Amino acid sequence: MKVSQNNDIVQLTPNLFVTNERSYQDTNVKVNFQIPVGLQYVSSSPDKGTYNATTKRWTIGTMAGKEVSSLKAFRLRVVNISLAPFTVIATVVGDATDPNLLNNSFTWLIQADTCAPAAGTSAGISSCLCGTVSKETTVCSKGVTEWRLNALSVVNGTLKSWDITTGDYSFEYIDPTKNITFTYGLYCIQGVDEYIIAGAVNYTIRKSFIKSSIDHTISNLTTTQMTLGDRAVLQLQYPDIDVTEYCWNVIKNEDGFVTSGVPLECEKETCTKTTYQNINIAYVSTTPQVGVVFPISPTTGDIHIVTFPNGTMYLTSNGINWTRVFHTDVAPTEIFLTGASPNKVLNLRLNNGVILTTNLGI
């Protein structure tokens, strides 16, 4: 499994199953998790026992002979992609003597789509932001080979590093939906003599094949329309209420999982609203509203969020028209509620720290 950037949520697969292979019961059975720095627990759905996010432990308790317990929908959020790849280890222990200690642990490896130094994975030719041009050319038969970047030829990339002695490169995308292209020269150095073998070799780093963390949806749902894992996320966010007694305005990530929400009275309608729209074509500043469908009859305080492959545009309403604000790589990450009736406020937190607010009128 792979992640791309901070705030990505990954569900560990396959589900974790614990089996008491003995014919008699085992007591005090628990699974201890090692979750590395850079990851944050989100939610899980055990069919028996409970998971404690503080101790990182799934406590199962007593298991009958041959009994099987499962931990499903175990989700983690990336909080520091620079520490990838991540290794998550789960180890089961119990009171009974175990004749086979070799099957008591399970390991998940979570890799990153980007590469070092941005995310700590190994380099690959044209597959990420770093690699080497040396594998595309033949080294000099005599002397020292040098690969020299033609810096002015770089298109859609910001140079982070270039090693003329190895041909290793590292770039950052300006627009991840487009290729990075450049040319380089191949030289052979023999003492004080310098020979140019090729002066403008074309090279392309293909556009990023990275899932977008801004591909969220905002939905109004009842709890019957959500999975047990989704409800568990909301229950963790609001431990003092029964989540099944409310309707919910929720954020889902690109995998369709609920990440946060706001409880609403099911029989009431809000005076203002937050709407969402995803557009697959890149944002162009000269024609920013191509493909955008505005909600009709806007109310003061309405928010309409439009996500593009190269960023997010959100529009706020003054009751008559819409005011456009565009941010690159901005995504809704959390919904929370403040205030008291009749002036409750819906807050939408973006991953750049900006909080959009809407008066619910309830």
C-alpha positions as CSV (number, residue, x, y, z in Angstrom):
1,M,0.0,0.0,0.0
2,K,1.1,3.5,-0.7
3,V,0.5,7.1,0.5
4,S,1.3,10.3,-1.2
5,Q,1.2,13.2,1.2
6,N,0.2,14.4,4.7
7,N,-3.4,13.8,5.7
8,D,-3.7,10.7,3.5
9,I,-5.6,7.9,5.3
10,V,-4.7,4.3,4.7
11,Q,-6.7,1.2,5.7
12,L,-4.4,-1.7,6.5
13,T,-5.2,-4.8,4.6
14,P,-5.8,-7.6,5.0
15,N,-7.9,-7.4,8.2
16,L,-6.1,-8.6,11.3
17,F,-7.3,-12.0,12.5
18,V,-6.3,-13.6,15.8
19,T,-6.8,-17.4,16.2
20,N,-6.6,-19.4,19.4
21,E,-5.2,-22.6,17.8
22,R,-5.5,-24.5,21.1
23,S,-8.4,-26.7,22.0
24,Y,-8.7,-24.9,25.3
25,Q,-9.3,-21.2,26.2
26,D,-6.6,-18.5,26.5
27,T,-7.0,-15.5,28.8
28,N,-5.8,-11.9,28.8
29,V,-5.3,-12.0,25.0
30,K,-4.2,-8.7,23.5
31,V,-2.5,-7.3,20.4
32,N,0.2,-4.7,20.9
33,F,0.8,-2.4,17.9
34,Q,4.0,-0.6,17.0
35,I,2.9,2.5,15.0
36,P,5.9,4.6,13.9
37,V,6.2,8.3,14.2
38,G,4.6,10.0,11.2
39,L,1.4,8.0,11.4
40,Q,-1.7,8.7,13.6
41,Y,-4.4,6.3,14.5
42,V,-7.9,7.2,13.1
43,S,-10.3,4.3,13.7
44,S,-10.8,0.6,13.8
45,S,-13.6,-1.9,14.1
46,P,-12.9,-4.9,16.4
47,D,-15.5,-7.7,16.5
48,K,-14.5,-8.4,20.1
49,G,-12.8,-6.3,22.7
50,T,-11.6,-2.7,22.3
51,Y,-8.7,-0.8,20.8
52,N,-7.0,1.8,22.9
53,A,-5.4,4.6,20.8
54,T,-3.2,5.7,23.7
55,T,-1.7,2.4,24.6
56,K,-1.9,1.2,20.9
57,R,-3.4,-2.0,22.1
58,W,-6.3,-4.2,21.0
59,T,-7.6,-5.9,24.2
60,I,-9.5,-9.1,23.3
61,G,-9.7,-10.8,26.7
62,T,-10.7,-14.5,26.9
63,M,-10.7,-16.6,23.8
64,A,-12.3,-20.0,23.6
65,G,-10.4,-22.9,22.0
66,K,-10.3,-22.4,18.2
67,E,-12.0,-19.0,18.5
68,V,-11.1,-16.4,15.9
69,S,-11.3,-12.6,16.5
70,S,-10.9,-9.9,13.9
71,L,-9.9,-6.3,13.8
72,K,-11.3,-4.6,10.7
73,A,-11.1,-1.2,9.1
74,F,-7.8,-0.3,10.9
75,R,-7.1,3.2,9.6
76,L,-4.1,5.5,10.0
77,R,-3.5,9.0,8.9
78,V,-0.1,10.3,7.6
79,V,1.1,13.3,9.6
80,N,4.7,13.4,8.4
81,I,5.2,11.9,4.9
82,S,9.0,12.7,5.1
83,L,9.4,9.8,7.5
84,A,8.0,7.2,5.0
85,P,8.2,4.3,4.4
86,F,6.4,3.2,7.5
87,T,6.4,-0.2,9.1
88,V,3.4,-1.1,11.4
89,I,3.8,-4.3,13.5
90,A,1.1,-6.1,15.5
91,T,2.1,-8.7,18.1
92,V,-0.4,-11.0,20.0
93,V,0.2,-12.2,23.5
94,G,-1.9,-14.2,26.0
95,D,-1.6,-16.0,29.3
96,A,-1.4,-19.6,27.9
97,T,1.9,-21.1,26.8
98,D,2.3,-20.8,23.0
99,P,4.1,-23.7,21.3
100,N,4.5,-21.6,18.1
101,L,5.8,-18.1,18.5
102,L,6.6,-17.7,14.8
103,N,3.0,-16.7,13.9
104,N,2.3,-14.2,16.6
105,S,3.1,-11.0,14.7
106,F,2.0,-9.3,11.5
107,T,3.8,-6.6,9.6
108,W,2.4,-3.9,7.2
109,L,4.7,-1.8,5.0
110,I,3.3,1.5,4.0
111,Q,5.4,3.1,1.2
112,A,5.2,6.6,-0.4
113,D,4.6,7.5,-4.0
114,T,7.1,10.3,-3.9
115,C,10.8,9.6,-3.3
116,A,13.7,10.9,-1.3
117,P,14.3,13.4,0.0
118,A,10.6,14.3,-0.1
119,A,9.4,11.0,1.3
120,G,12.2,8.6,2.0
121,T,11.6,5.9,-0.6
122,S,14.1,4.6,-3.1
123,A,14.7,6.4,-6.4
124,G,13.2,5.2,-9.7
125,I,13.7,6.2,-13.3
126,S,10.9,8.6,-14.3
127,S,8.6,7.2,-11.7
128,C,9.0,9.9,-9.1
129,L,10.8,13.2,-8.5
130,C,14.3,11.7,-8.3
131,G,16.3,9.3,-10.3
132,T,19.4,9.2,-12.6
133,V,20.0,9.9,-16.2
134,S,23.1,7.7,-16.2
135,K,21.0,4.6,-16.9
136,E,19.8,6.2,-20.2
137,T,23.3,6.7,-21.6
138,T,26.6,4.9,-22.1
139,V,29.5,6.1,-19.9
140,C,32.7,7.2,-21.5
141,S,35.2,4.4,-22.5
142,K,38.0,6.5,-21.3
143,G,38.3,9.2,-18.7
144,V,35.6,10.5,-16.4
145,T,31.9,10.8,-17.5
146,E,29.9,13.9,-16.5
147,W,26.2,14.6,-17.0
148,R,25.6,18.3,-17.0
149,L,22.1,19.7,-16.7
150,N,21.1,22.5,-19.1
151,A,19.4,24.5,-16.3
152,L,17.5,26.9,-18.6
153,S,15.9,23.9,-20.4
154,V,13.9,22.7,-17.3
155,V,10.1,22.9,-17.9
156,N,7.5,22.5,-15.1
157,G,10.2,21.5,-12.5
158,T,12.1,23.1,-9.7
159,L,15.6,21.7,-9.4
160,K,16.5,20.4,-5.9
161,S,19.8,18.6,-6.7
162,W,21.9,17.4,-9.7
163,D,25.1,15.4,-9.4
164,I,27.2,15.7,-12.6
165,T,29.4,12.8,-11.6
166,T,26.6,10.2,-11.2
167,G,23.7,11.7,-13.2
168,D,21.4,11.6,-10.1
169,Y,18.7,14.3,-10.1
170,S,15.9,15.5,-7.8
171,F,13.1,17.8,-8.8
172,E,9.8,19.2,-7.5
173,Y,6.8,19.5,-9.7
174,I,5.3,22.9,-10.4
175,D,2.2,21.3,-11.8
176,P,1.9,17.6,-10.9
177,T,-0.5,17.0,-13.8
178,K,2.2,17.8,-16.3
179,N,5.6,16.2,-17.2
180,I,8.9,17.7,-16.2
181,T,11.2,18.0,-19.2
182,F,14.8,19.1,-19.5
183,T,18.0,18.5,-21.5
184,Y,21.5,17.6,-20.4
185,G,24.9,17.3,-21.9
186,L,27.2,14.2,-21.8
187,Y,30.9,15.0,-21.4
188,C,34.1,12.9,-21.2
189,I,36.9,14.4,-19.2
190,Q,40.5,13.2,-19.7
191,G,43.0,15.2,-17.7
192,V,42.7,18.8,-18.9
193,D,40.8,17.8,-22.0
194,E,37.1,17.9,-22.2
195,Y,35.0,16.3,-24.9
196,I,31.3,16.9,-25.5
197,I,29.6,13.7,-26.6
198,A,26.0,14.9,-26.7
199,G,25.0,18.5,-26.0
200,A,21.2,18.4,-25.6
201,V,19.8,15.0,-24.6
202,N,16.0,15.2,-24.0
203,Y,14.7,13.7,-20.8
204,T,11.2,13.5,-19.4
205,I,9.9,12.7,-15.9
206,R,6.3,11.6,-16.3
207,K,3.6,13.5,-14.6
208,S,2.9,12.4,-11.0
209,F,0.6,9.4,-10.5
210,I,-0.3,10.5,-7.1
211,K,-3.7,10.3,-5.6
212,S,-5.1,13.7,-4.5
213,S,-5.8,14.2,-0.8
214,I,-8.1,17.0,-1.8
215,D,-10.6,14.7,-3.5
216,H,-13.0,14.8,-0.5
217,T,-16.8,14.7,-0.6
218,I,-19.1,16.4,1.8
219,S,-22.3,14.5,2.5
220,N,-25.4,14.7,4.6
221,L,-26.1,11.2,6.0
222,T,-27.9,9.2,8.6
223,T,-25.9,6.7,10.6
224,T,-27.7,3.8,8.8
225,Q,-26.0,5.1,5.6
226,M,-22.6,4.7,7.1
227,T,-20.4,1.8,8.0
228,L,-19.5,0.7,11.5
229,G,-16.0,2.1,10.9
230,D,-17.5,5.5,9.8
231,R,-19.6,5.6,12.9
232,A,-16.6,4.7,15.1
233,V,-14.8,7.8,13.7
234,L,-17.7,10.0,14.7
235,Q,-18.0,8.4,18.1
236,L,-14.3,9.1,18.7
237,Q,-14.8,12.7,17.7
238,Y,-17.9,13.0,19.9
239,P,-17.5,10.6,22.8
240,D,-20.3,12.1,24.9
241,I,-23.2,11.5,22.5
242,D,-24.9,8.6,20.9
243,V,-24.0,9.1,17.2
244,T,-27.0,7.0,16.0
245,E,-29.4,9.7,17.3
246,Y,-28.3,12.3,14.8
247,C,-28.0,13.0,11.1
248,W,-24.5,14.0,10.1
249,N,-22.8,16.4,7.8
250,V,-19.6,14.5,7.1
251,I,-16.3,14.7,5.2
252,K,-15.3,11.5,3.3
253,N,-11.8,11.0,2.0
254,E,-11.0,9.8,-1.5
255,D,-11.4,6.2,-0.5
256,G,-15.0,6.9,0.7
257,F,-14.3,6.7,4.4
258,V,-15.7,9.2,6.9
259,T,-12.9,11.3,8.5
260,S,-15.0,13.8,10.6
261,G,-18.5,15.2,10.9
262,V,-21.0,17.5,12.6
263,P,-24.2,16.2,14.2
264,L,-27.5,17.7,13.0
265,E,-31.0,17.3,14.1
266,C,-32.6,15.1,11.4
267,E,-35.8,17.0,11.2
268,K,-34.2,20.4,10.8
269,E,-32.8,22.1,7.8
270,T,-29.9,24.5,7.9
271,C,-30.3,28.1,6.7
272,T,-26.9,28.0,5.1
273,K,-25.1,25.2,3.4
274,T,-21.7,23.9,2.4
275,T,-21.6,22.2,-1.0
276,Y,-18.8,20.4,-2.9
277,Q,-17.8,19.8,-6.5
278,N,-14.8,18.0,-8.0
279,I,-13.6,18.9,-11.4
280,N,-11.1,16.7,-13.3
281,I,-9.6,19.4,-15.5
282,A,-6.8,21.6,-14.2
283,Y,-7.5,25.1,-12.9
284,V,-6.7,27.8,-15.4
285,S,-6.6,31.4,-14.1
286,T,-7.9,32.9,-17.3
287,T,-11.1,30.7,-17.2
288,P,-11.4,29.8,-13.5
289,Q,-15.1,29.0,-13.6
290,V,-15.2,26.5,-16.5
291,G,-17.1,23.5,-15.4
292,V,-18.2,25.0,-12.1
293,V,-21.9,24.6,-11.3
294,F,-23.0,27.1,-8.7
295,P,-25.8,26.3,-6.3
296,I,-28.9,28.3,-7.1
297,S,-30.3,31.0,-4.8
298,P,-27.2,31.5,-2.6
299,T,-27.7,32.4,1.0
300,T,-25.3,34.6,2.9
301,G,-22.7,32.4,4.5
302,D,-23.0,29.6,1.9
303,I,-19.7,27.9,1.0
304,H,-19.1,26.1,-2.3
305,I,-15.9,24.2,-2.5
306,V,-14.5,23.2,-5.9
307,T,-11.4,21.0,-6.2
308,F,-9.2,20.8,-9.2
309,P,-6.2,18.4,-9.8
310,N,-3.9,21.4,-9.2
311,G,-5.6,22.9,-6.2
312,T,-8.8,24.0,-4.5
313,M,-11.1,27.0,-5.2
314,Y,-13.7,27.8,-2.6
315,L,-16.5,30.4,-3.1
316,T,-18.3,32.2,-0.3
317,S,-21.7,33.9,-0.9
318,N,-22.9,37.3,0.3
319,G,-26.5,36.2,-0.6
320,I,-26.3,37.8,-4.1
321,N,-23.2,36.4,-5.8
322,W,-20.1,34.3,-5.1
323,T,-16.6,35.5,-4.1
324,R,-13.8,33.3,-5.5
325,V,-10.7,32.3,-3.5
326,F,-8.2,29.9,-5.0
327,H,-5.6,28.0,-3.1
328,T,-3.1,25.4,-4.4
329,D,-3.1,22.0,-2.5
330,V,-5.8,23.1,-0.1
331,A,-8.2,20.5,1.1
332,P,-11.0,20.2,3.7
333,T,-9.8,18.0,6.5
334,E,-12.2,18.4,9.4
335,I,-15.7,19.5,10.2
336,F,-16.6,20.7,13.7
337,L,-19.4,22.7,15.4
338,T,-19.1,25.7,17.7
339,G,-21.6,28.0,19.3
340,A,-25.1,27.3,20.8
341,S,-28.6,27.4,19.4
342,P,-29.9,29.3,17.6
343,N,-26.5,30.4,16.4
344,K,-24.6,27.2,15.9
345,V,-21.7,27.6,13.5
346,L,-20.4,24.9,11.1
347,N,-16.6,25.1,10.8
348,L,-14.7,23.6,7.9
349,R,-10.9,23.3,8.5
350,L,-8.6,23.3,5.5
351,N,-5.2,21.6,5.5
352,N,-3.5,25.1,5.3
353,G,-5.0,26.0,8.6
354,V,-7.8,28.3,7.3
355,I,-11.2,27.7,8.9
356,L,-14.3,28.5,6.9
357,T,-17.4,29.2,8.9
358,T,-21.1,29.0,8.2
359,N,-24.0,30.0,10.4
360,L,-26.4,27.0,10.6
361,G,-29.3,29.0,12.0
362,I,-30.2,26.2,14.4
